[in-house]
């Protein structure tokens, strides 16, 4: 009987130990499983946030609209730097061979032809520069105003520049005085607007042009302003210019200048104007002056 009780106690002891071990193992297993689940959850959350940015946006208090604006502004800045608007220049060879002729057989030349040769050479040279677009009011002897047979020729010429939103209108001419070959006034001169927004800048351009032409032994008479009180005043209160080529340009929102390259009836200048090579050289010098004024560089 005593041995049986001892055996029973031993079995009970083993049973309790086994039960205790099972509880310990179960607890440890639960802790391990919990850690694994937390680790997987954290890993899943990190992967979601890093993969598509959703978590970062959801956690941010920044207005999404502000972010879009910043992106748009940055893109605009890059585009602006890469795409610079070209300088738009309109060249106007004065007169024409149809209605506004200036024929001078006694001087051995017609002004409209001289002007066209100079202007075409100027255009060709300007097109060798970067950042500029050049337009012509005429490319041959025809009148830019065929509908009204030249009655509104000046309005049409300057209107071309206005429609193009041009930066500059350049009227190309040759001068005259008595109409008789001799010792009349000689040299070049440039007429600029009497308008506060344009006078100073166009004077700078005019001086560059005149100095360039002086390299051909053409006297430079300077940059000039000629006004006409009877025409009234501009919106800045300045007296309007004498020449409609200039006043219509001002009213059209762009500066207009007139280049008088030389005097056809001066003996010295007449000899220079008789040479086609000289006329082309004048046009090239005009172009280089315009390019210098606007800071343009030659194409590679």
Secondary structure, DSSP 8 states (H G I E B T S, - for coil): -HHHHHHHHHHHHHHHHHHHHHHHHHHHHHHHHHHHHHHHHHHHHHHHHHHHSHHHHHH--S-HHHHHHHHHHHHHHHHHHH----EEEEEEE-S-SSSS--EEGGGTEEHHHHHHHHHHHHHHHHTTBSSEEEEES-SSSS-TTTTTTTTTHHHHHHHHHHHTT-SEEEEEEEE-SSSSSBB---SEEEE----TTTHHHHHHHHHHHHHHHGGGT--EEEEE--B-GGG-B-TTS-B-BSSHHHHHHHHTTSEEEEEEEEETTBHHHHHHHT-HHHHHHHHHHHHHHHHHHHT--B--
